[in-house]
């Protein structure tokens, strides 16, 4: 427990410091996390990183996650990058004479989009006007939901939420996390009413709680399917990058697609 706390405090302080600094300090951190996250995903699914198709996935994850180019110029639209990734992986099954199988291509495509898109929208949130506020709001709602679900579940949880995937989660805990995430969103609206109305704040809290808990279950499901406890060992006591960001990877794209931030 002591190691877990120390790791969490140190990693959290570094992350928050770079979030506040913004620019390529924060974007660089997110890109590094995206690459490590994709590596964890590929390894978890038995894909050796030295294979050409896996290396293509690394490049695609980087391009998808990039918020822009550091020295000017423009990246291809996200849709173009995603389509090119699909095309290259499918073509690889042909040119390798099916040594690279369709199942490999499908897993690598899924991993690059899942990881790359998640980190892309984290970077995009920081680049919005008042980006620190919007990023802090999203993270605070996610973390409030996690903490609320844990403590409420410990205190009064009786009804299992999805025992075959995550045996410790309860419906009472999930509802508690949802309520606390909404409350945190309302606190942000109270602090900056000119940027955020109460109705939209409640929707952001609700979305962060529901999507965040679903993101946690998604990763729990595929780790259980693969028979592993953690996606990696990068953070002592916490697992890998994907273990720490499973909620983030779902919440940030969704709040953007729903148009809930900055407008």
ABEGO torsion letter per residue (X at the ends): XAAAAAAAAAAAAAAAAAAAAEEAAAAAAAAAAAAAAAAAAAAAAGBBAABAAAAAAAAAAAAAABAEBAAEEBBBBAAAAAAAAAAAAAAAAAAAGGABBAAAAAAAAAAAAAAAAAAAAAAAAAABBGAAAAAAAAAAAAAAAAAAAAAAAAAABABBABAAABAABBAAAAAAAAAAAAAAAAAAAAABAAABBAAAAAAAAAAAAAAAAAAAAAAAAAAAAAGBABABAABBGAEBAAAAAAAAAAAAAAAAAAGABGX
